[in-house]
Amino acid sequence: MDSNEKNELEAKAFLLKDLLNNIKESLEYITGQTNNNLTIALDSKIPKWIKGDQTKMSQILINLLGNALKFTNNGEVQLVVTLIEKVENNLKLKFEVIDNGQGISEADQKKIFEEFGQLKHQGHFQGSGLGLTIVRKLLFDMGSKIELKSVVGEGSNFYFEITVGQAQKEHANENIEDKISIDKLKNKRVLVVDDNTINLLVTKKTLESHNILVDVATNGQEGIDKIMQTQYDLVLMDVHMPVMDGIEATKRIRELQLPLTIIALTAVTQNEQDNRFKEAQFDDSIVKPYKINEFLKTLSYNLNKRT
């Protein structure tokens, strides 16, 4: 995001309610671990179909909601979306992430928007300290800014206003899932290898919702052990992991000469991959964060290519 490359914004039609529900589902693990109640209040005056960059919107909301859940225990976290104004086909929306957690002091409110700035807390979930920096930069690209109201001991409210377009249902056809690709994945057995618990559970839930059989492993060695015991159709391999990383694990699996499709889950594009990555002989790579439709089509394409 700090490079000179321009961050392009997408303007595609999508169902706002579905996006918010998907975000809520992806945070179920944190919600359960912190014993919080996460609710969504969506203004009924907002049209069902809107047009904007749902990937960036999702990144912003997951960061804000994830933080609220992380710093709240046995409490309430709300995502409130209201319509401020409508001018022709443009909708000005206000998003608020409200919690009744520990709150943030005035001194700390400045610190948290700095890169790698983190607050101390007693929870299980530690981050990089980049979440709010990313939120701030994404909103800047979208012509908005993050605001904060917080009282120590009472909770916090992170909020922003953003303008999106109103869309018609028929304009959203390009976002409909490729049913043929999904049908081909049914009852396939997939192993997901990732050391990040949340990533692991989100990927597992995504695959199982499409009738795919899923096992999980938390490092490369554990992944190899499971492959020796079970016949899989496909392996989704995170690259950076403790004990044994995904590159070394994939090289060792290739030495077994199994008819197995292995796709790397990575944060870098193919142009940025080094020789060690290429020598591992992945069938393909998926750059995180991924869009679910493209993710499923990549899996289906590589399975069909190998068979």
Sequence and secondary structure as in RCSB ss.txt:
>XXXX:A:sequence
MDSNEKNELEAKAFLLKDLLNNIKESLEYITGQTNNNLTIALDSKIPKWIKGDQTKMSQILINLLGNALKFTNNG
EVQLVVTLIEKVENNLKLKFEVIDNGQGISEADQKKIFEEFGQLKHQGHFQGSGLGLTIVRKLLFDMGSKIELKS
VVGEGSNFYFEITVGQAQKEHANENIEDKISIDKLKNKRVLVVDDNTINLLVTKKTLESHNILVDVATNGQEGID
KIMQTQYDLVLMDVHMPVMDGIEATKRIRELQLPLTIIALTAVTQNEQDNRFKEAQFDDSIVKPYKINEFLKTLS
YNLNKRT
>XXXX:A:secstr
  SSS      EEEEHHHHHHHHHHHTHHHHHHHT EEEEEE TTS SEEEE HHHHHHHHHHHHHHHHHT SSS
EEEEEEEEEEEETTEEEEEEEEEE SS   HHHHHHTTSTT     SSS    S HHHHHHHHHHHTT   EEEE
ETTTEEEEEEEEEEEE  GGGGGGGS  HHHHHHHTT EEEEE S HHHHHHHHHHHHTTT EEEEESSHHHHHH
HHHHS  SEEEEESS SSS HHHHHHHHHHTT   EEEEEESS GGG  HHHHHT  SEEEESS  HHHHHHHHH
HHHHHH 
